[in-house]
Amino acid sequence: MKVFWIVLLPLLAACNSTPSAVNEGTVSRAADRQGPGTAQALPAPDTARAKAVSALHDTLRQVRERHNFSHSAGPPDLFRLVFRGPSILEGTGELTITDPTGQVIFREILTEPDLEASLVYEMKAPSATRSDRETFVLRRIDRFFLPSQFHTPAVMTTMPFRSGIENMNRTIWSDLQKRPDAIGFEYLKGKEDRRVIAWSPLKKQTVRVR
């Protein structure tokens, strides 16, 4: 009887292990047929519907004007004001002057408050509506390069030198006074900051004269 059990126990053990061995073999062969990593592969992402431009960089208004500035004769310079942002009351303007060769000779950033500040002089009520504010800012942009804002000479001979202006000294000032054909461009920044810029042939750059 002992001999019988000694022979039978190994056979029972083999039978009990057969199902798991078969199952493991089946999974392995199925994976081999599909190829490595196939079960976890994902489709390529669909980027066709992605937004190409952020609203923060949308151009809301742009004005351009050609006028002589760096030279009194010949091809004119390009004056441009580009206003970008998520809305009129949250935008920023970039003022540039580009000479006939394509070189930017002046650049300044104008914030929305810079363009809206002078609205207080036109208000007939204690406060302005959002629509009134937007209309005023757009009008300021549209009228930024009026012909009356360009004048010659840029610096009159009777005009006294003003110290404290960045990039300006008496030598540049005196040189511009001797140039009756030098052209000045005048614009308003903020509520009362009225500025005049001109091209300095001596310094080879745009300078502020007032």
Beta strands, then each sheet from edge to edge (+ up, - down):
strand 1: 59-67
strand 2: 77-84
strand 3: 92-98
strand 4: 104-111
strand 5: 150-151
strand 6: 184-189
strand 7: 193-200
strand 8: 205-208
sheet 1: 1+ 2- 3+ 4-
sheet 2: 5+ 6- 7+ 8-
end
